[in-house]
Amino acid sequence: MPSPSFPRPLASLKPNTAAYESLPMVKPTGFREYDARWFFGEELNLMGVQAVGMGLGTLIGRMSVAREIVVGHDFRGYSASIKMALVTGLMAAGCRVHDIGLAMSPMAYFAQFALDVPCVAMVTASHNDNGWTGVKMGAQRPVTFGPDEMSALKAIVLEADFDLVGGGAYVFVEDFPARYIRDLTSRPQVTRKLKVVAACGNGTAGAFAPQILEALGVEVVPLDAELDHSFPRYNPNPEDMKMLHAMAVAVKEHGADVGLGFDGDGDRCGVVDNHGEEIFADKIGVMLARDLCRVHGPSQFVVDVKSTGLFAADPELKRLGATTDYWKTGHSYIKRRVRDLNALAGFEKSGHFFFNAPVGRGYDDGLVTAIAVIDMLDRNPGKSMADLYAEVPKTWGSPTMSPKCADEVKYGVVDRVVKRFQAMKEAGETIAGQPIESLVTVNGVRITAPDGTWGLVRASSNKPELVVVVESPASEARMHEMFRAVDAVLRENPEVGAYNQTI
């Protein structure tokens, strides 16, 4: 008998045609550095999702990992159907599939431990706009795929190089959320009287976050916790100023002690203090690093290159014996680095936080982050969130700003920008009126001036965009000067479009 086969995926197909319903479509750019993201219907069809499942099952087998995998899906109108198409592909490649149903990404990561299953495939577009879908994958808990695994998966799928060994199986894990909730709430309750705004942006976290926080003994004010995959107010993205502003209004209206906001798949957490001031996630990381060092002693941390320079410069972190490694942006990169360095925690400016034992299991979980913030407040009963924030040295930092840049050209643009700044440094040119003191090129380029003001340019790993961040410990004016200088270099490249937001 001939061996089982499946058509080679095509990069594009016209919707509403026989070919679209008969052939797999998988746009190659959907395979990102550490997960997969496509605009569903235009870049990926359901047969294409099957091909991704076949490729993932094939890759797992070739990695000599048991073909056993957890799957879950986020709350979007099409996520369940995409998951089931993925499941058929995984089963064709011989995988035993454990379906935990509607879930946040950290629930799927937790299931790898709770069900003793080596692999995971979480169907989610995270905070991306409606229309987007994707898969976060891993085969070595608690880490997820990086560039090597994603490149291997891309080659297998696009070449239809599948090992369709059959023999797969499907198990639905009934009432799995209750196990996850028990894991986070089987602990002493918070002793301090706290009122917490739990903002969910109508995303997946709305089904879980409010009841978890209530079980800890805090008073919860739910904000946009009703599930609605049209995201009627804003995308569930705690890095987006619209969501942060909505949280700030709710905190002030209800006299809350803190606002905690969760992204679309619940692996990130954003914070607003009791005055309604938005605190960027990297500053929250500094506060948590201080708190954790006081509890656990001198500790190793990992942060991404978008993060504040305070992790290296903060006098209190130095006094407490903290050491920090600046590493590549991306949940898979930081997660792996935290594991490799056996760090106590890793922090990303995007709000992905990774806590190792005894705080967590090494993966990113917005609820574990929220609990860490609540515990920090509980350990400081005489101080508000604003008080703790005021103890952190003042810097002026931008939100993450993302100018449009097509997936096909964005890495080339960043390469040119890196070379341009390197040439400026070699020639002794200035940036925003000062010499270029250092360049960090582990992930794009981070340019630092002698007064500590810095700017970053890198390619987004999951959207057709670049990423720009600037910060100054000197003044707000210096922050703006650095932004103008960095943007001027970007504008030398006509492929760079408009920003989603700016300072």
Solvent accessible surface area in square Angstrom, and as a share of the most:
residue,aa,sasa,rsa
1,M,233,1.04
2,P,124,0.78
3,S,91,0.59
4,P,92,0.58
5,S,101,0.65
6,F,33,0.14
7,P,55,0.34
8,R,149,0.54
9,P,10,0.07
10,L,76,0.38
11,A,56,0.43
12,S,82,0.53
13,L,30,0.15
14,K,152,0.65
15,P,69,0.43
16,N,150,0.77
17,T,44,0.26
18,A,83,0.65
19,A,42,0.32
20,Y,29,0.11
21,E,130,0.58
22,S,64,0.41
23,L,59,0.29
24,P,0,0.00
25,M,0,0.00
26,V,0,0.00
27,K,58,0.25
28,P,43,0.27
29,T,34,0.20
30,G,0,0.00
31,F,18,0.07
32,R,16,0.06
33,E,36,0.16
34,Y,11,0.04
35,D,0,0.00
36,A,0,0.00
37,R,4,0.02
38,W,2,0.01
39,F,61,0.25
40,F,50,0.21
41,G,20,0.19
42,E,117,0.53
43,E,29,0.13
44,L,3,0.02
45,N,5,0.03
46,L,79,0.39
47,M,43,0.19
48,G,0,0.00
49,V,3,0.02
50,Q,48,0.21
51,A,0,0.00
52,V,2,0.01
53,G,0,0.00
54,M,12,0.05
55,G,0,0.00
56,L,1,0.00
57,G,0,0.00
58,T,0,0.00
59,L,11,0.05
60,I,0,0.00
61,G,19,0.18
62,R,107,0.39
63,M,57,0.25
64,S,107,0.69
65,V,31,0.18
66,A,64,0.49
67,R,63,0.23
68,E,46,0.21
69,I,0,0.00
70,V,0,0.00
71,V,0,0.00
72,G,0,0.00
73,H,26,0.12
74,D,2,0.01
75,F,51,0.21
76,R,12,0.04
77,G,56,0.54
78,Y,41,0.16
79,S,1,0.01
80,A,48,0.37
81,S,55,0.36
82,I,3,0.01
83,K,6,0.03
84,M,79,0.35
85,A,12,0.09
86,L,0,0.00
87,V,2,0.01
88,T,66,0.38
89,G,0,0.00
90,L,0,0.00
91,M,58,0.26
92,A,33,0.25
93,A,0,0.00
94,G,16,0.15
95,C,0,0.00
96,R,107,0.39
97,V,0,0.00
98,H,22,0.10
99,D,3,0.01
100,I,5,0.03
101,G,7,0.06
102,L,51,0.26
103,A,0,0.00
104,M,0,0.00
105,S,0,0.00
106,P,0,0.00
107,M,0,0.00
108,A,0,0.00
109,Y,2,0.01
110,F,12,0.05
111,A,0,0.00
112,Q,3,0.01
113,F,67,0.28
114,A,34,0.26
115,L,38,0.19
116,D,100,0.52
117,V,0,0.00
118,P,34,0.21
119,C,0,0.00
120,V,0,0.00
121,A,0,0.00
122,M,0,0.00
123,V,0,0.00
124,T,1,0.00
125,A,0,0.00
126,S,2,0.01
127,H,34,0.15
128,N,0,0.00
129,D,71,0.37
130,N,58,0.30
131,G,15,0.15
132,W,25,0.09
133,T,2,0.01
134,G,1,0.01
135,V,6,0.03
136,K,1,0.00
137,M,0,0.00
138,G,1,0.01
139,A,6,0.04
140,Q,86,0.38
141,R,91,0.33
142,P,24,0.15
143,V,2,0.01
144,T,2,0.01
145,F,3,0.01
146,G,5,0.05
147,P,55,0.35
148,D,119,0.62
149,E,25,0.11
150,M,4,0.02
151,S,71,0.46
152,A,39,0.30
153,L,0,0.00
154,K,72,0.31
155,A,45,0.35
156,I,11,0.05
157,V,0,0.00
158,L,41,0.20
159,E,94,0.42
160,A,26,0.20
161,D,64,0.33
162,F,27,0.11
163,D,44,0.23
164,L,26,0.13
165,V,97,0.56
166,G,31,0.30
167,G,84,0.81
168,G,25,0.24
169,A,32,0.25
170,Y,87,0.33
171,V,48,0.28
172,F,108,0.45
173,V,20,0.12
174,E,146,0.65
175,D,98,0.51
176,F,0,0.00
177,P,32,0.20
178,A,31,0.24
179,R,91,0.33
180,Y,2,0.01
181,I,28,0.14
182,R,139,0.51
183,D,55,0.28
184,L,19,0.10
185,T,27,0.16
186,S,90,0.58
187,R,79,0.29
188,P,112,0.71
189,Q,110,0.49
190,V,14,0.08
191,T,125,0.73
192,R,46,0.17
193,K,180,0.76
194,L,4,0.02
195,K,53,0.23
196,V,0,0.00
197,V,0,0.00
198,A,0,0.00
199,A,0,0.00
200,C,0,0.00
201,G,0,0.00
202,N,8,0.04
203,G,0,0.00
204,T,1,0.01
205,A,0,0.00
206,G,12,0.11
207,A,33,0.25
208,F,11,0.05
209,A,0,0.00
210,P,17,0.11
211,Q,90,0.40
212,I,0,0.00
213,L,0,0.00
214,E,94,0.42
215,A,43,0.33
216,L,2,0.01
217,G,34,0.33
218,V,9,0.05
219,E,87,0.39
220,V,17,0.10
221,V,22,0.13
222,P,75,0.47
223,L,28,0.14
224,D,18,0.09
225,A,17,0.13
226,E,120,0.54
227,L,62,0.31
228,D,52,0.27
229,H,77,0.34
230,S,71,0.46
231,F,16,0.07
232,P,84,0.53
233,R,130,0.48
234,Y,18,0.07
235,N,34,0.18
236,P,0,0.00
237,N,20,0.10
238,P,8,0.05
239,E,30,0.14
240,D,41,0.21
241,M,46,0.21
242,K,139,0.59
243,M,0,0.00
244,L,5,0.03
245,H,95,0.42
246,A,13,0.10
247,M,0,0.00
248,A,7,0.06
249,V,94,0.54
250,A,6,0.05
251,V,0,0.00
252,K,128,0.54
253,E,129,0.58
254,H,75,0.34
255,G,58,0.56
256,A,4,0.03
257,D,42,0.22
258,V,0,0.00
259,G,0,0.00
260,L,0,0.00
261,G,0,0.00
262,F,0,0.00
263,D,0,0.00
264,G,4,0.04
265,D,0,0.00
266,G,0,0.00
267,D,0,0.00
268,R,3,0.01
269,C,2,0.01
270,G,6,0.06
271,V,1,0.01
272,V,0,0.00
273,D,2,0.01
274,N,40,0.21
275,H,115,0.51
276,G,7,0.07
277,E,96,0.43
278,E,42,0.19
279,I,3,0.01
280,F,46,0.19
281,A,13,0.10
282,D,7,0.03
283,K,13,0.06
284,I,1,0.01
285,G,0,0.00
286,V,0,0.00
287,M,7,0.03
288,L,1,0.00
289,A,0,0.00
290,R,16,0.06
291,D,6,0.03
292,L,6,0.03
293,C,4,0.02
294,R,113,0.41
295,V,72,0.41
296,H,77,0.34
297,G,24,0.23
298,P,106,0.67
299,S,14,0.09
300,Q,53,0.24
301,F,0,0.00
302,V,0,0.00
303,V,0,0.00
304,D,0,0.00
305,V,1,0.01
306,K,9,0.04
307,S,0,0.00
308,T,0,0.00
309,G,24,0.23
310,L,10,0.05
311,F,7,0.03
312,A,61,0.48
313,A,58,0.45
314,D,0,0.00
315,P,88,0.56
316,E,35,0.16
317,L,3,0.02
318,K,130,0.55
319,R,169,0.62
320,L,26,0.13
321,G,31,0.30
322,A,17,0.13
323,T,78,0.45
324,T,35,0.21
325,D,33,0.17
326,Y,55,0.21
327,W,63,0.22
328,K,61,0.26
329,T,7,0.04
330,G,2,0.02
331,H,5,0.02
332,S,1,0.01
333,Y,24,0.09
334,I,0,0.00
335,K,1,0.01
336,R,60,0.22
337,R,60,0.22
338,V,1,0.00
339,R,101,0.37
340,D,87,0.45
341,L,68,0.34
342,N,123,0.63
343,A,0,0.00
344,L,19,0.09
345,A,0,0.00
346,G,0,0.00
347,F,0,0.00
348,E,2,0.01
349,K,9,0.04
350,S,16,0.10
351,G,1,0.01
352,H,17,0.08
353,F,1,0.00
354,F,0,0.00
355,F,3,0.01
356,N,27,0.14
357,A,78,0.60
358,P,105,0.66
359,V,50,0.29
360,G,18,0.18
361,R,93,0.34
362,G,2,0.02
363,Y,14,0.05
364,D,0,0.00
365,D,2,0.01
366,G,0,0.00
367,L,0,0.00
368,V,23,0.13
369,T,1,0.01
370,A,0,0.00
371,I,15,0.08
372,A,9,0.07
373,V,0,0.00
374,I,0,0.00
375,D,25,0.13
376,M,4,0.02
377,L,1,0.00
378,D,30,0.16
379,R,113,0.41
380,N,26,0.14
381,P,97,0.61
382,G,76,0.73
383,K,77,0.33
384,S,27,0.18
385,M,1,0.01
386,A,12,0.09
387,D,65,0.34
388,L,10,0.05
389,Y,62,0.24
390,A,85,0.66
391,E,71,0.32
392,V,9,0.05
393,P,47,0.30
394,K,132,0.56
395,T,10,0.06
396,W,72,0.25
397,G,28,0.27
398,S,0,0.00
399,P,15,0.09
400,T,13,0.08
401,M,0,0.00
402,S,8,0.05
403,P,0,0.00
404,K,133,0.56
405,C,3,0.02
406,A,50,0.39
407,D,23,0.12
408,E,114,0.51
409,V,58,0.33
410,K,4,0.02
411,Y,96,0.36
412,G,34,0.33
413,V,0,0.00
414,V,11,0.06
415,D,79,0.41
416,R,111,0.40
417,V,1,0.01
418,V,21,0.12
419,K,133,0.56
420,R,90,0.33
421,F,0,0.00
422,Q,67,0.30
423,A,53,0.41
424,M,13,0.06
425,K,82,0.35
426,E,151,0.68
427,A,73,0.57
428,G,61,0.59
429,E,79,0.35
430,T,74,0.43
431,I,3,0.02
432,A,22,0.17
433,G,67,0.65
434,Q,45,0.20
435,P,77,0.49
436,I,13,0.07
437,E,103,0.46
438,S,43,0.28
439,L,38,0.19
440,V,61,0.35
441,T,65,0.38
442,V,47,0.27
443,N,21,0.11
444,G,16,0.15
445,V,0,0.00
446,R,20,0.07
447,I,0,0.00
448,T,26,0.15
449,A,0,0.00
450,P,67,0.42
451,D,47,0.24
452,G,27,0.26
453,T,0,0.00
454,W,5,0.02
455,G,0,0.00
456,L,1,0.00
457,V,0,0.00
458,R,7,0.02
459,A,6,0.04
460,S,8,0.05
461,S,3,0.02
462,N,23,0.12
463,K,36,0.15
464,P,46,0.29
465,E,23,0.10
466,L,0,0.00
467,V,8,0.05
468,V,0,0.00
469,V,2,0.01
470,V,0,0.00
471,E,8,0.04
472,S,0,0.00
473,P,59,0.37
474,A,52,0.40
475,S,36,0.23
476,E,92,0.41
477,A,62,0.48
478,R,28,0.10
479,M,11,0.05
480,H,53,0.24
481,E,61,0.28
482,M,0,0.00
483,F,25,0.11
484,R,146,0.53
485,A,21,0.17
486,V,0,0.00
487,D,29,0.15
488,A,60,0.47
489,V,8,0.05
490,L,0,0.00
491,R,100,0.36
492,E,92,0.41
493,N,12,0.06
494,P,126,0.79
495,E,70,0.31
496,V,10,0.06
497,G,26,0.25
498,A,71,0.55
499,Y,42,0.16
500,N,96,0.49
501,Q,39,0.17
502,T,70,0.40
503,I,61,0.31
